Amino acid sequence: MQPAYYEDFSEIKKKIWHLLEDAVSNRNSQFRIPSFMCGYGSDIDGRIVVLRKADKENNVVQFHSDIRSDKINIIKKNSNAAMLFYDKEEKIQVRLKVECIVNHENDITKKSWEKTQHISRKCYLVDSGPGTISNEPTSGLKPELDNFEYTKEQSEEGYKNFTVIQCKIKSIEWLYLAAKGHRRARFDLENNKDNWLVP
């Protein structure tokens, strides 16, 4: 028996948003760590990010970054990017084309920073930005910060490097792998158009 979303646009959208929303709080969700691809000219790059918010009403997903990260400069030059999600158990792939907004030291980052756990704030306390060349293997942290024995107050220092990348979804491509026959669809959110595609 095929699931309700096998050949129904409305059910497919419902399933996609269920997977995205669940991934924000469910650490075991395979949608929690999508690939994020951005680029400018010949400088195309991809990495894994952690999904931090899925806002169906505004068609936005978001993740956190360090303002000193290479991807920030790329996004500032070209705000268009792509995200790729795949759930092996569900046999569902979702591809998003997005437009990115870099938030730094504003209301959006303040709200997200307040929710960011003490242990996660460590990432933003490194002295040099991610990707900086080092003469030796390093976490980038001072020894006193590298062992989690820092206070919540000390962690506040990382806020100046904390960034929230909001990704406004322009289109969604869905692929469902089924023994009976794969199904693929595209949802163009900018033009409010839904289409079936050959898988």
Sequence and secondary structure as in RCSB ss.txt:
>XXXX:A:sequence
MQPAYYEDFSEIKKKIWHLLEDAVSNRNSQFRIPSFMCGYGSDIDGRIVVLRKADKENNVVQFHSDIRSDKINII
KKNSNAAMLFYDKEEKIQVRLKVECIVNHENDITKKSWEKTQHISRKCYLVDSGPGTISNEPTSGLKPELDNFEY
TKEQSEEGYKNFTVIQCKIKSIEWLYLAAKGHRRARFDLENNKDNWLVP
>XXXX:A:secstr
   TTTT HHHHHHHHHHHHHHHHH TT TTSS EEEEEETTEEEEEE    EEETTTTEEEEEEETTSHHHHHH
HH  EEEEEEEETTTTEEEEEEEEEEEEESSHHHHHHHHHS HHHHGGGG SS TT   SS   SS TTTTTS  
 HHHHGGGGGGEEEEEEEEEEEEEEE  TT  EEEEEETTTTEEEEE  
